[in-house]
Amino acid sequence: MEVEGLVGGGAALPCDVSHPEGDQLLLLLWFKGSLTTPIF
């Protein structure tokens, strides 16, 4: 998937963060390509 944006602007990154009822999202890591270290 490719997402483009402009410097100083915003971009919407598709991410399904749904979880079972009663649970919560604690940590979301973004990886780029084959990098093994998260970029965000």
C-alpha positions in Angstrom: 0.0 0.0 0.0 1.3 3.5 -0.8 0.2 6.6 1.0 1.4 10.1 -0.1 1.3 13.4 1.7 2.8 16.9 1.6 5.3 18.3 4.1 3.4 20.1 6.8 0.2 18.5 5.8 -1.7 15.4 7.0 -2.2 11.9 5.7 -4.6 9.2 6.7 -3.0 5.9 7.3 -5.3 2.9 7.2 -5.0 0.8 10.3 -7.5 -1.6 11.8 -7.2 -1.2 15.6 -10.4 -3.0 16.4 -10.3 -5.2 19.5 -12.5 -7.4 21.6 -15.0 -5.7 23.9 -13.5 -5.0 27.3 -10.0 -4.9 25.8 -8.0 -1.8 24.8 -5.2 -0.8 22.5 -2.0 -0.1 24.5 0.7 0.1 21.8 0.7 0.7 18.1 3.9 0.4 16.1 4.4 1.4 12.5 7.1 -0.3 10.3 8.3 0.8 6.9 9.1 -1.8 4.3 11.5 -4.4 5.6 12.7 -2.3 8.5 12.8 -4.2 11.8 12.7 -1.1 13.9 9.4 0.8 14.2 9.3 4.3 12.6 6.6 5.6 15.0 
